[in-house]
């Protein structure tokens, strides 16, 4: 029988076949791109893997964080501090963090993962989860002993998954009390709901861990109130005193920023963020100017509250007395600011430790501060500081007392140096290693 001619395809059928072909081509392209990203990430990781000739006592630690330099904040500082101190003690550390489009410097032992922007937050980046998880075979081959997480976002999700797949313990440092932060940035939900959500979120994440590191007793108390039962250890971030306080060739700070030579300088260092309570420092400033009209409040750092703070100063007629300098480099300019300041002032309600207080003290700059949350562990009345209430009158009175008494200010500066000497990062890293080993021993016993 003669073969029947095939029935011509309809336009609809032709359109479906075209869509199918395009879909297959797109799928192959996506698969190829994913494979290429995996090869690229594996090649990068290979450059940063721990060396094979480490001693038997050395640990191989994988730190994962959603934030690192050039993003300047307490988490970045803590990660760098512990990494440097651990390596000096013979351990091997690889830090996994986002890549940044501007300002980042390539460092040995720092693996940067492809990232995207965070809506409404130009300072931060969000790592892409898949390229990080695709590194599992290389991470397994490297033989890491433990994963240490520093942030609760992509880093936490990836770290928990990798820990399970690699069969190694996962610990985390809980740097931030999120219940005190969210309502400043999420205005469309009731504050009570946000606090409850933050507490439940934090407790759930902590219960996924082998151990939790907190920078202060106040943070441990907060997590205990949340119902966290995972073992917690208070290990503050230390300071590399010999590095941070070394002499600098920085030119005269006052001349560089056109500050009057006789001006009394009150310094704040940190993010210009709402939760830092910088607005209170501007509010109390008229009480200082009443006795010291040449005083200047120097605000370093940048952040989402900067425009509001500048507006507050302008509306209060304090434009000349409040000086915004932006971020200062930690290798010279920042130390010059601390050294030039007559006093360091601080009033954050949410600080889990307050590293900037320790930095000021290490350089002999006396402090006037409230003692709330983590700063309670660091501040002792007369121990390099005067503790003030969160009351403009009381705070200004403490500032005026020190500005008017050169002998007291010098004595507190000397006590501040002595106190800071007990916070060396080497001692804190040794405490961290002891925690790591306990977690490893528990894992072995389990």
C-alpha positions in Angstrom: 0.0 0.0 0.0 1.3 3.5 -0.7 2.4 5.3 2.5 0.0 8.0 3.7 1.5 11.4 3.5 2.0 12.8 7.0 -0.6 15.3 8.2 0.8 18.8 8.1 1.3 20.3 11.6 -1.0 23.0 12.7 0.3 26.4 13.6 -0.5 25.7 17.3 1.5 22.4 17.1 4.4 24.2 15.5 4.4 26.9 18.2 4.4 24.2 20.9 7.4 22.5 19.2 9.3 25.8 19.0 8.6 26.5 22.7 9.8 23.0 23.6 13.0 23.4 21.6 13.6 26.8 23.2 13.0 25.3 26.6 15.4 22.5 26.0 18.1 25.0 24.8 17.5 27.2 27.8 17.8 24.2 30.2 21.1 23.2 28.6 22.3 26.8 28.8 21.4 27.0 32.5 23.0 23.6 33.1 26.2 24.7 31.3 26.3 28.0 33.2 25.8 26.2 36.5 28.7 23.8 35.7 30.9 26.7 34.7 30.1 28.5 38.0 30.9 25.3 39.9 34.2 24.9 38.1 35.1 28.5 38.8 34.1 28.3 42.5 36.1 25.0 42.8 39.2 26.6 41.3 38.9 29.6 43.7 38.4 27.3 46.6 41.5 25.2 45.6 43.6 28.4 46.1 42.3 28.9 49.6 42.2 25.3 50.9 44.2 24.5 54.1 47.6 23.1 53.4 48.2 19.4 54.0 51.2 19.7 56.2 49.5 21.2 59.3 50.3 19.7 62.6 48.0 17.0 64.1 46.8 19.5 66.7 45.8 22.1 64.2 42.2 22.6 63.4 40.8 23.3 59.9 37.9 25.8 60.3 35.5 27.0 57.7 34.0 30.4 58.6 30.9 31.5 56.6 29.6 35.0 56.9 27.1 37.2 55.0 29.2 40.2 55.6 33.0 41.0 55.4 35.3 43.8 54.4 35.0 46.2 52.6 31.7 46.3 54.5 32.7 47.8 57.8 30.9 46.7 60.9 31.4 44.7 64.1 30.9 41.3 62.4 33.5 42.0 59.8 36.0 43.1 62.5 35.2 40.0 64.6 35.7 37.6 61.7 39.0 39.1 60.8 40.2 39.3 64.4 39.5 35.7 65.2 40.8 34.4 61.8 44.1 36.2 62.3 44.5 35.1 65.9 43.6 31.5 65.1 46.1 31.4 62.2 48.9 32.8 64.5 48.2 29.8 66.8 48.7 27.4 64.0 45.2 26.6 62.9 43.9 26.9 59.4 40.9 29.1 58.5 39.1 29.7 55.3 36.5 32.6 55.3 33.6 32.3 52.8 31.8 35.6 52.2 30.0 37.7 49.5 31.9 39.4 46.7 31.5 43.2 46.6 31.4 45.2 43.4 33.5 48.0 44.9 36.4 48.2 47.3 37.2 44.6 48.1 40.8 43.4 48.4 41.7 39.8 47.6 43.2 38.0 50.6 44.6 34.5 51.0 42.2 32.3 52.8 39.1 34.5 51.8 36.8 32.9 49.3 34.2 35.3 47.8 31.0 33.9 46.5 28.9 35.5 43.7 26.3 37.8 45.3 23.5 40.2 44.5 22.3 43.4 46.0 20.0 43.6 49.0 16.9 45.8 48.3 16.9 49.0 50.3 20.4 48.2 51.7 23.1 49.5 49.4 25.9 48.5 51.9 25.2 44.8 52.0 25.3 41.9 49.6 23.5 38.5 49.6 25.5 35.4 48.6 24.0 33.1 46.0 23.2 29.8 47.8 23.7 27.4 44.9 27.4 28.2 44.1 28.2 27.8 47.8 26.5 24.4 48.1 28.1 23.2 44.9 31.5 23.4 46.7 30.6 20.5 48.9 32.9 17.9 47.1 35.9 20.2 47.4 35.1 21.1 51.0 34.7 17.4 51.8 38.1 16.6 50.3 39.7 19.5 52.2 38.8 17.8 55.5 37.5 20.7 57.5 36.9 19.9 61.2 34.2 22.4 61.9 32.1 25.1 60.4 31.7 28.5 62.2 28.9 30.7 61.1 28.7 34.5 61.8 25.4 35.6 60.4 21.9 34.1 60.2 21.0 34.5 56.5 22.4 32.7 53.5 25.5 31.8 55.6 23.4 30.0 58.2 21.3 28.1 55.6 24.4 27.0 53.7 26.4 26.2 56.8 23.7 23.9 58.3 23.3 22.0 55.0 27.0 21.7 54.5 27.6 20.6 58.1 25.1 17.8 57.7 26.4 16.6 54.3 30.0 16.8 55.5 29.2 15.2 58.9 31.0 17.9 61.0 29.8 20.2 63.8 28.4 23.7 63.1 28.7 26.5 65.6 27.7 30.2 65.3 28.5 33.5 66.9 25.3 35.4 67.6 26.5 38.9 67.0 23.2 40.8 66.7 20.1 41.2 68.9 17.7 41.4 66.0 14.6 42.1 68.1 16.0 45.6 68.8 16.8 46.3 65.1 13.9 45.2 62.9 11.4 47.8 63.9 13.7 50.6 62.7 13.6 49.2 59.1 10.2 47.3 58.8 7.7 50.1 59.5 4.6 48.4 58.2 4.4 45.7 60.9 3.6 46.2 64.6 6.8 46.2 66.7 5.5 43.5 69.0 5.0 41.1 66.1 8.5 41.8 64.8 10.1 41.2 68.2 8.2 37.9 68.5 9.2 36.8 65.0 12.9 37.7 65.7 12.9 35.7 69.0 11.4 32.6 67.4 13.7 32.8 64.4 16.8 33.2 66.6 15.8 30.3 68.8 15.1 28.0 65.9 18.4 28.7 64.3 20.3 28.3 67.6 18.7 24.8 68.1 20.3 23.7 64.8 23.8 24.2 66.1 26.3 22.2 68.2 27.3 25.4 70.1 26.5 29.1 70.3 29.1 31.8 70.9 27.8 35.1 72.3 29.9 38.2 72.8 28.5 39.2 76.1 26.5 38.0 79.1 23.6 40.2 78.1 23.3 38.4 74.8 23.4 35.0 76.6 20.6 36.2 78.9 18.6 37.3 75.9 18.9 34.0 74.1 18.1 32.1 77.3 14.9 34.1 77.6 14.1 33.0 74.0 14.2 29.4 75.2 17.6 28.5 73.6 19.0 25.3 75.2 22.0 24.8 73.0 25.2 25.2 75.0 26.3 28.8 75.0 29.7 30.3 75.7 30.6 34.0 76.2 33.6 34.8 74.1 34.0 38.5 73.2 36.0 39.7 70.2 39.4 40.8 71.2 41.8 43.3 69.8 45.2 43.0 68.2 46.6 45.6 70.6 50.2 45.7 69.2 48.8 46.2 65.6 45.9 48.6 66.4 47.9 50.9 68.6 51.1 51.0 66.7 52.4 54.5 65.9 50.9 56.0 62.8 52.4 58.4 60.2 48.9 60.0 59.8 49.1 63.8 59.5 47.5 66.0 62.1 43.9 65.0 62.4 42.5 68.5 63.2 44.4 70.1 60.3 43.2 67.4 57.9 39.5 68.0 58.6 39.8 71.8 59.2 38.9 71.5 62.9 39.8 74.4 65.3 43.0 73.7 67.2 41.3 74.6 70.5 38.1 72.6 69.9 37.1 69.9 72.4 36.5 66.8 70.3 33.8 64.2 71.3 34.2 61.2 69.0 31.6 58.6 67.9 32.8 55.6 65.8 30.4 53.2 64.2 27.6 52.8 61.7 25.3 55.8 61.3 22.3 53.6 62.1 19.1 54.3 64.0 19.7 51.6 66.6 23.0 53.2 67.6 21.1 56.0 69.3 23.4 58.7 67.8 20.5 61.1 67.8 20.7 61.1 71.6 24.3 62.3 71.4 23.2 65.3 69.3 20.3 65.9 71.7 22.7 66.2 74.7 25.3 68.3 72.9 23.7 71.7 73.7 24.4 70.9 77.4 28.1 70.5 76.6 28.2 73.6 74.4 26.8 75.7 77.3 30.1 75.1 79.2 32.4 74.4 76.3 31.2 76.4 73.3 34.1 75.2 71.1 33.2 71.5 71.4 32.6 69.4 68.3 30.8 66.1 68.0 32.7 64.0 65.4 30.6 61.2 63.9 32.5 58.7 61.8 30.9 55.9 59.8 28.0 55.9 57.3 24.6 54.3 57.2 20.8 54.6 56.8 20.4 57.2 59.6 23.0 59.7 58.3 20.5 62.0 56.5 18.1 62.0 59.5 21.0 62.8 61.9 22.2 65.7 59.7 18.7 67.0 59.5 18.4 66.8 63.3 21.7 68.7 63.8 20.6 71.4 61.3 17.2 71.9 62.9 18.8 72.2 66.3 21.2 74.9 65.1 24.2 72.5 65.6 25.4 72.3 62.0 28.9 73.7 62.9 29.2 71.6 66.1 28.3 68.2 64.5 30.9 67.0 62.0 30.2 63.9 59.8 33.4 62.3 58.4 32.2 59.0 56.9 34.2 55.8 57.2 37.8 56.1 58.3 40.5 53.6 57.3 41.5 51.3 60.2 45.1 51.5 59.3 46.0 55.0 60.4 43.1 57.5 60.0 40.8 55.8 62.5 43.6 55.7 65.1 44.4 59.3 64.5 40.7 60.2 65.2 40.8 58.3 68.5 44.1 59.9 69.5 42.9 63.4 68.7 39.6 63.1 70.6 39.3 64.4 74.1 36.5 61.9 74.8 34.8 59.0 73.2 31.0 59.1 73.5 28.6 56.2 73.1 24.9 55.6 73.9 23.8 52.5 71.8 21.0 50.5 73.4 21.5 47.4 71.3 25.3 46.8 71.4 26.2 43.1 72.0 29.8 44.0 72.9 30.9 47.5 71.8 34.3 46.9 70.2 34.7 50.6 69.5 34.8 51.3 73.2 37.7 48.9 73.5 39.5 50.5 70.6 39.1 54.0 72.2 40.4 52.7 75.5 43.4 50.9 73.9 44.5 54.3 72.5 44.0 56.0 75.9 40.9 57.9 75.0 38.5 58.1 78.1 34.9 57.1 77.5 31.5 58.6 78.5 28.8 56.0 77.8 25.6 54.4 78.9 26.1 50.8 80.1 23.4 48.8 78.3 23.4 45.3 76.9 26.9 44.1 76.0 28.7 47.3 77.1 28.0 46.3 80.7 30.7 43.6 80.4 33.3 46.2 79.3 32.5 49.3 81.3 33.3 49.9 84.9 32.8 53.3 86.5 36.2 54.9 86.8 37.9 52.1 84.8 38.7 54.3 81.9 35.2 55.7 81.7 32.3 57.5 83.3 29.0 55.8 83.0 26.0 58.1 82.3 22.3 57.6 82.3 20.4 57.9 79.0 19.4 61.4 80.0 20.7 64.4 78.1 21.4 66.4 81.3 23.3 63.6 83.1 25.2 62.6 80.0 26.3 66.2 79.3 27.2 66.7 82.9 29.6 63.7 82.8 31.1 65.0 79.5 31.6 68.5 81.0 33.2 67.1 84.1 35.9 65.3 82.1 36.4 68.3 79.7 36.9 70.6 82.7 39.3 68.3 84.6 42.5 67.6 82.7 44.0 65.5 85.5 40.9 63.2 85.7 40.8 62.8 82.0 44.5 61.8 81.8 44.0 59.4 84.7 41.0 57.7 83.1 43.0 57.5 79.8 45.8 55.6 81.6 43.3 53.3 83.3 41.6 52.7 79.9 44.9 51.5 78.4 45.4 49.1 81.3 41.9 47.7 81.0 42.2 47.2 77.2 45.4 45.2 77.7 43.3 42.4 79.1 41.3 42.0 75.9 44.0 40.7 73.6 42.6 38.7 70.7 45.0 35.8 71.3 43.4 35.0 74.6 39.9 35.1 73.0 41.0 32.8 70.2 42.3 30.3 72.7 38.9 30.3 74.3 37.3 29.7 70.9 39.6 26.8 70.2 38.6 25.2 73.5 34.9 25.5 72.5 35.7 24.0 69.1 37.4 21.0 70.7 34.5 20.4 73.1 32.1 20.3 70.1 34.3 17.9 68.3 34.6 15.6 71.3 30.8 15.6 71.7 30.4 14.8 68.0 32.9 11.9 68.4 31.1 10.6 71.5 27.7 10.9 69.7 
